[in-house]
């Protein structure tokens, strides 16, 4: 039995997921809505989808849509998700979950009240390094894990200027200043997606931008933000810590690898750089680069990527890495484009399976809160000169809804 999906936002990201939703045997009709109707119409035509809705409200009012997939601007997710849940729709949301603690709490309350499926599509949940670390932790190979690092290192010059111009219109500089720590899930999620704990406190330092081009300018910024780089140190429940970096001005090849991770335990450690990865213990070092390296399934010049900035295309061309267990995926995905180091196939299947079986998905509302809220509190810490602040926790996900 299939269910229908309404895609909300027909920008640069949603098209890649539209392909996968259309191919998944658990999904039926797919509709699209966008504030710019012509973008919705182009996506429907390009991917042979069912049709468009004139507005988000119209989509939510329709019995023809069972679930929505939200791919709108990152600061809009919380209210849109809440509205969809209260309208009786299951929700897949791009990251982040929300930008305030109150928004997160409201989404969790709505999921609990309605019993509907909510999933945040955090790509680092299936980043090869996270997958491998998760497997090794489960096997006890690290000994006691006590420290980890997660970086999301993406320079604005490598595609982000183009992306913000595409989505932000004439006022794009006001939104391109989005605070780095409010987009924390690619770094925090990669750590916590392997290490089964949660952050309880944080101290963060932000670096004011000096480019002088009107981006990260407090007078221009919709968010009053002038921080382009930030580092946060988190304390975790059960003892230990992890550090994350969110960098938007950095000399680093983010088109090769945006997110990278390191884990340190009493018996072994694992470290990842832009092009190499290592497993290390007291006996020596093992190069595990090939185990974690996705094999591209789509050329960067594929016509389907023509509207995406060249510097961002690598994120949409990756296949799976050897560490990925594809046995659970539908065979329809076997030769399809993947993205973000092999994560897209798994994220789509997680959501479709959760809706179909009425089970909690991997990055459910409670997990999404633990991936998102630490960054929100860290941003406040950075604004307060690194003050150590407690991070509220909404607890573990219930066994069932």
Helices and strands as residue ranges (DSSP letters): E 3-8, H 14-23, E 27-33, H 37-47, E 51-52, H 56-61, E 67-70, G 74-76, H 77-86, E 90-93, H 101-114, E 118-120, G 123-126, H 128-138, E 145-153, I 156-160, H 161-168, G 169-171, H 172-176, G 180-182, H 185-192, E 199-208, E 227-236, E 241-247, E 259-265, E 268-272, E 277-281, E 284-287, G 290-292, G 303-305, G 310-316, G 326-328, G 331-333, H 344-357, H 365-383, E 389-390
